[in-house]
Amino acid sequence: MADLGDLSGQIPTPGPRPPWRELEGLRPLTMRACRRLVVVAPHPRDEIRAAGGLLRRLAARHASVDVLALTDGPGRTCTPPEGLAVPAAAEEPPADLVVRPEDLEDPETLASVLARLERAGAIDELEDADEDADDTDDAADATGGATAGPADPEEAALAAAYRTLGVVEVRRHRLGLPDGGLSRHEADVVGALSEIVGFVEDPHGLCVLAPWSGDGDDDHEAAGRAAEIVCAAYRVRLVRWLDQAWSWAGPESAEVPWRRARQLALSETVRARKLAASAAFGGRPGRDRELPDGSAPGPREVFLV
């Protein structure tokens, strides 16, 4: 992470610098060998908000996705305060369709947005194809199928959110632990995650995605510590996402290991899908303004490796 003090010898530019410009120089996240992803999600929607773009990209590479849902407590939503332009298809007029939080309260508007996203999906496929041109580790499709149809409204809403995001097959494992009390149940999280990780036939193609253990939220930190224990025991790669840290950390914060930070750049289509996926789960626009785009500042997702 660049030191802001290095700019002292340069001619200052008028006006304040855009926030978190330092993130633009982060190295890209590479997960070419990942054929199965196990996500540790403290609350519903956490993984969609913080890592929806990564989930979509890995699913497009035919990686299987397991989500260990620790609690059934409320999660935040993706609520950008400004409009998000969705790329129009070639046959459409040049004017962009703009997705705004208030639009997502209208089912007809949301349906129109998703229809446009489907037509623009070819753009994402081309982007994924460009990035995967030099990949040689993703030839084999992941085994296993999707779980049976959801039997309760919450599971149905989550299934709809994943479909909106573009992730079709997700295995969900629900623990039902108390929201806000994961620190008292870390052993349960370690046991449940071990049961999934310990029986994977291809450990070399396995990755675990979890919150950073220094995030600042008690549940997130407990989930992160549990993931660190399991991944160290089974020698599995662990990728961490930041959440509450964006509300208190800065580019000079020594508490955050920025040298291990990596970014995944998101197209406008993927960002709009994340927003629509949150709304499909029943998200209420207007919450959590301190995290306007639901994760890292700017058109990216940031992870610690």
C-alpha positions, 0 to 999 in steps of 0.5 A: 500500500502506497505511503501517502507521505510519498506525495509530499514532493509532488505538486498538489492537485486542487481539491481532495483526492478521491477516497481510497485511490491506493486500492487501484494499485492492488495486485489482482486476486488469482484463484485459478486452481480453485475448483471448490469454494467453501464460504463461511457466512456469519449472516445472510447476504454477507457473502453476496455483499462482500464477495458476490463478484468472486462467487459469480466468477468462480461459478462461471468457471464451474467451481462448486460453491458451499456456504456454511451459514452460521446464523439466520440473523439479519445482514446488510444490503448493497445500497449505493447512494448513487445510480449504477449504470448497466451496460446496454446491449448492442441493439439497445439505444445508447442511453444506459439504464440506471439502477437506483435504490428506489427502483428496486422497490418496484418489482416491474422495474427490477424485472426490467433491470434483470432482463437487461442484465441477462442480455448484457451477460455476454459482456461478462462472459467475454471478460471472464474468457479474457482472464481465463485465457492462460488458466490451465487448472480449471478444465475439470468440472466440479462434481456434485449437484445443487440441493433440493428446492428450498422449503422455507421463505428465507431459503427461497429468497436466498436461492433467488438472490443467488440466481440473480447474481448468476450463481445457479448451484449452491450447497447451503449448510445452516447451523442456526447459531445465535446472531451476535453470539458466535464468539461463544460458539467458535468450537461449533463453527470449527467442527462444522467447517471441519466436517466439510473441509476434511472430507473433500476429495480434492484438497488441492482445488479447495479454497475457504472464503471467510471474514477477516478475523480483525474486521471489528465485528464480533461475529465476523471475527469469530467466524474468521478465527474458526476458519483460520484454525480449520485451514491451518489444520488441513492446509487449505488456502484461506481468502478473507474479506473485509466488511466493518473494517471499511468503516474504521480502517484507512490506507495507513492503518497498521492493523490491516495487513495491506501487503496481503490485500488483493482486488477483484475488479467488477464491471458495472453489470456485476455491480448491478447484479450484486445490488439486485441480488440483495434486493431479491433477498428483501434488502431495504435500500437506504441502510448502511450508508457508510458502506454504500456499495456493499463492500470495498470502495470503488468498482472492486472487491478486496480480499486478504490472502 
